């Protein structure tokens, strides 16, 4: 059975599991790819906002008013945080036309099926950045608006990119391979262990060649856009998976192959 990987990301109005979703994005990728994890099949269009067919990624914006009257959480501190972000980050929230919340569920379900068909896959894994945030919020959203149970919620379908990243980096450090992954001589294992979140600023970023191949129409330009965050999270997991595989096989990390 072939399984395809999907990474999704949310921008929300709160940090609570009952937060309203402002923007939803997902990208499809292949864990076994050699140099570029993202699906670039010629039968897939570039992207989809729910109106122009189904592509390599999808962006959707569920109606906030519908979530508000359904009792979802809106937090003042989160609003203040968004007010302090860049104009690009704020503009990224408005990349898709708002749709009813039930429409988000059906569009995402249709997109998943199209990805499976194009990739010749039988099932999927859903990745997100932390089981306590994106996953918890998306579960609550689906519990309210996915009345037909179109999205599989069983725990076997979900993967936590944050935990995978931190454990993979731990493995690479212990194998003495950190210097092969990134040129950061002043950053050592003893720096990582007490402050593991500092690793994100030191990991290799997506190459310009990969960004160009995705053709995201500028949607990768702003941090805290759902597509930037989903794509970067995907890149981190894919790259670290290849590095861990090399450690297990007793080989050098495959950094030259992905430049």
C-alpha positions in Angstrom: 0.0 0.0 0.0 1.4 3.4 -1.0 0.9 6.3 1.5 1.3 10.0 0.6 2.2 12.7 3.1 0.2 15.9 3.6 1.3 18.8 5.8 -1.4 21.3 6.9 -1.1 24.5 8.8 -3.6 26.9 10.5 -3.7 30.6 11.4 -6.1 31.1 14.3 -7.8 33.6 16.6 -6.6 31.9 19.8 -4.2 29.3 21.2 -7.0 27.3 22.6 -8.2 24.0 21.1 -11.6 25.8 20.4 -9.9 28.6 18.5 -11.5 29.8 15.3 -9.5 29.2 12.1 -8.7 32.2 9.9 -6.7 30.4 7.3 -6.1 26.8 6.3 -3.4 25.5 4.0 -2.0 22.1 3.0 0.8 20.8 0.8 1.3 17.3 -0.6 4.7 15.6 -0.6 6.6 12.3 -1.0 8.8 11.2 1.9 10.8 8.9 -0.4 11.7 11.7 -2.9 15.4 12.1 -3.6 15.9 15.9 -4.1 12.5 17.6 -3.9 9.8 16.3 -1.6 6.8 18.2 -3.1 4.5 16.6 -5.6 5.3 18.1 -9.0 3.2 15.8 -11.1 2.3 17.4 -14.5 -1.3 16.3 -14.0 -1.7 18.6 -11.0 -2.3 22.3 -11.4 -0.2 24.8 -9.3 -2.7 25.3 -6.5 -6.3 25.5 -5.4 -8.3 27.9 -3.4 -11.5 25.8 -3.7 -12.5 27.5 -7.0 -10.0 26.5 -9.7 -9.5 22.8 -9.5 -7.1 20.8 -7.4 -3.4 21.2 -7.3 -0.2 20.7 -5.3 -1.5 22.8 -2.4 -4.8 24.2 -1.2 -5.6 27.4 0.7 -9.0 27.9 2.3 -10.5 30.6 4.6 -13.5 29.5 6.7 -16.0 32.2 7.6 -15.1 33.7 11.0 -18.7 34.9 11.7 -19.9 31.3 11.4 -17.3 30.1 13.9 -18.1 33.1 16.2 -21.8 32.2 16.5 -20.8 28.6 17.0 -18.9 29.5 20.1 -15.3 29.3 18.9 -12.7 31.1 20.9 -11.4 34.6 19.9 -8.6 35.9 22.1 -7.5 39.5 22.6 -3.8 38.7 23.1 -3.8 36.8 19.8 -5.3 39.8 18.1 -2.6 42.0 19.6 0.1 39.6 18.4 -1.3 39.7 14.8 -1.4 43.5 15.0 2.4 43.4 15.6 3.1 41.2 12.5 4.4 42.3 9.1 2.0 43.6 6.5 3.0 40.6 4.3 1.9 38.2 7.1 -1.4 40.0 7.6 -2.0 40.1 3.8 -1.3 36.3 3.6 -4.4 35.7 5.7 -6.6 37.1 3.0 -5.2 35.1 0.1 -8.4 33.0 -0.2 -12.0 34.1 -0.5 -13.9 33.1 2.7 -16.1 30.0 2.4 -18.6 28.4 4.7 -17.0 26.1 7.2 -18.7 23.0 5.7 -17.2 24.0 2.4 -13.7 23.9 3.8 -14.4 20.3 4.9 -15.7 19.2 1.5 -13.0 21.0 -0.5 -10.2 19.6 1.6 -11.7 16.1 1.3 -12.0 16.5 -2.5 -8.4 17.7 -2.6 -7.2 14.8 -0.6 -8.8 12.4 -3.0 -7.3 14.1 -6.0 -3.8 13.9 -4.5 -4.3 10.2 -3.8 -5.4 9.6 -7.4 -2.5 11.6 -9.0 0.1 10.0 -6.7 -1.4 6.5 -7.1 -1.6 6.2 -3.3 -4.1 4.3 -1.1 -3.9 6.4 2.0 -2.3 9.5 3.6 -0.6 10.8 6.7 -1.5 14.2 8.0 1.4 16.2 9.4 1.2 19.4 11.5 3.5 21.4 13.8 2.5 20.0 17.2 -0.3 17.8 18.3 -1.4 20.3 21.0 -2.1 23.1 18.6 -3.0 22.6 14.9 -4.2 19.1 15.4 -6.3 19.9 18.5 -7.9 22.9 16.8 -8.6 21.1 13.5 -10.1 18.2 15.4 -12.5 20.6 17.2 -13.3 22.3 13.9 -14.2 19.0 12.3 -16.2 17.8 15.3 -18.5 20.8 14.6 -18.6 21.1 10.8 -17.6 17.6 9.4 -21.0 16.1 10.1 -20.5 13.5 7.3 -17.1 12.4 8.7 -15.3 13.1 5.4 -11.9 13.6 7.0 -10.4 10.6 8.8 -9.7 11.4 12.4 -8.1 8.2 13.6 -4.9 8.8 15.4 -3.0 6.5 13.0 -3.4 9.2 10.2 -1.7 12.0 12.1 2.0 12.8 12.6 3.6 15.5 14.7 6.4 17.4 12.8 7.6 19.2 15.9 8.3 16.0 17.9 9.9 14.3 14.8 12.2 17.3 14.2 13.4 17.5 17.8 14.0 13.7 18.0 15.8 13.6 14.6 18.1 16.5 15.6 18.9 14.7 18.8 19.8 11.6 16.8 22.0 13.6 14.4 23.8 15.3 17.3 24.5 12.0 19.1 25.9 10.6 15.9 28.3 13.5 15.7 26.8 14.5 12.3 25.5 18.0 13.1 28.4 19.7 11.4 27.5 17.9 8.2 23.9 19.2 8.3 24.6 22.9 8.8 27.6 25.1 9.2 27.0 26.3 12.7 30.2 25.6 14.7 29.2 27.7 17.7 26.0 25.7 18.3 26.5 22.5 20.2 24.5 19.7 21.7 24.7 21.4 25.1 23.1 24.5 23.6 20.3 22.5 22.0 19.2 20.3 25.0 18.0 23.1 27.4 16.5 25.2 24.5 15.4 22.9 21.8 13.2 25.6 20.1 16.5 27.3 19.0 17.0 24.6 16.4 14.5 26.1 14.0 16.6 29.1 13.2 19.6 26.9 12.5 18.1 24.3 10.2 18.7 24.5 6.4 15.9 26.5 4.7 14.2 25.5 1.5 16.5 26.0 -1.5 15.5 28.7 -4.1 15.4 25.9 -6.7 12.7 24.1 -4.7 10.8 27.3 -4.1 10.8 28.1 -7.8 9.6 24.6 -8.7 6.6 25.0 -6.4 5.5 28.2 -8.2 3.6 29.4 -5.1 2.7 32.7 -6.7 4.4 34.7 -4.0 2.6 32.8 -1.2 5.9 31.5 0.2 7.1 35.1 0.9 5.5 35.7 4.3 6.2 33.8 7.5 3.0 32.9 9.2 1.3 32.4 6.0 -0.2 28.9 6.0 1.7 27.9 2.9 5.0 29.1 4.0 4.7 27.3 7.4 3.4 24.1 5.9 6.1 24.0 3.2 8.9 24.8 5.6 7.6 22.2 8.1 7.5 19.7 5.3 11.0 20.5 4.2 12.3 20.1 7.7 10.8 16.7 8.2 11.8 15.4 4.7 15.4 16.6 5.1 15.8 15.2 8.6 14.3 11.9 7.6 16.9 11.5 4.9 19.6 12.5 7.5 18.4 10.0 10.0 18.3 7.3 7.3 22.0 8.1 6.5 22.9 7.9 10.2 21.3 4.5 10.5 23.1 3.3 7.4 26.4 4.6 8.6 26.7 7.1 5.7 27.5 10.8 5.4 24.5 13.1 5.4 23.1 13.7 1.8 23.5 17.4 1.8 25.3 17.7 -1.5 22.4 15.9 -3.2 19.8 18.5 -2.2 21.6 21.7 -3.1 
